[in-house]
Amino acid sequence: MPKEAMYYDKLEGNVVQCHLCPKNCVVKKGEFGNCNARQNIDGKLYSMVYGKVTGISMDPVEKKPLFHFLPGKGVFSIGTSGCNLHCKFCQNWNTSQVKPYEINVDEVTPAQIVKKAIKSGSHMIAYTYNEPIIFYEFVLETAKLAKKKGLKNIIVCNGFIQEEPLKALLPYLDAANIDLKSFEDKFYRDICSAWLEPVLNTLKILNKSNVHLEITNLVIPKLNDKSILVGNMCKWIKKELGDEVPLHFSRFFPCYLMHDLTHTSEKTLSRLGNIAKKEGLKYVYIGNIKLKDWENTYCSKCGKLVIERDYYNILQDNTKKGKCMYCNKKVSSGFN
């Protein structure tokens, strides 16, 4: 059954206005919001994806990607359909860019998800695959139950959310990976149908909270791979968030509406990784490709190899409860 949405106002003539994300959609009776997940039914706004799960899986936490939050552990992962962004390069477009009635789903309750997560042996639930912001009510209720059962909660998110709902979710979150798709507002408007400022605000709010934060930047040839652009992004991260927030550069492969572009070259990825390090970021990674040393974690204090990886597999872990075994510097979060 649909769930009445949070964060909306009723207007005249059975019209509603959603305030979950910065788009503030005005939605007429019978219509969906821009995210394709929230619908006006007789003058009330409903989440049409509440409990309608399109994917359930066990993943390594490194796949989110989170390299500094309980490394090596498995995470119970769920997603629905819809998204409040419409990125032309979307890798999950077949679920994110459709309405809920256009795709097969399994209907579950928050309690059932928590029970399944516990049965899986995982100590974490990740809200991922599509955008967790747009199934906010289900995320919030599930996260609350998960916390009571001692589970940790992770979002893999585009960060395009209003402050009030974000802050209401923070007490139940333990970790987040935010897609910082570009450090250029024009890119967001032309390619993603959004804008940059709310994402930066989300990053700052998360960073000031107790939520472990990591950032992913998908590098797309000719669109967001300029050295000066990435340099400015890294300067901002260091100044506003700190030099130990992990940054993951991810390799682009042609997808959805961008089959005319080529995949990102190793040379470009290495160039941008080195720029990030030159700007002073301590933990820089390159994903979606195997490049020597760009998957490994080196202690930011003593410089020694503490976690060696092969894609999502950990080959050696020289940490103890998240601290470097050589100098006792904290490297990872999430340990009780």
Summary of the structure (lengths in Angstrom):
residues: 336
radius of gyration: 19.7
end to end distance: 37.1
largest distance: 66.4
contacts: 1162
relative contact order: 0.12
helix: 29%
strand: 26%
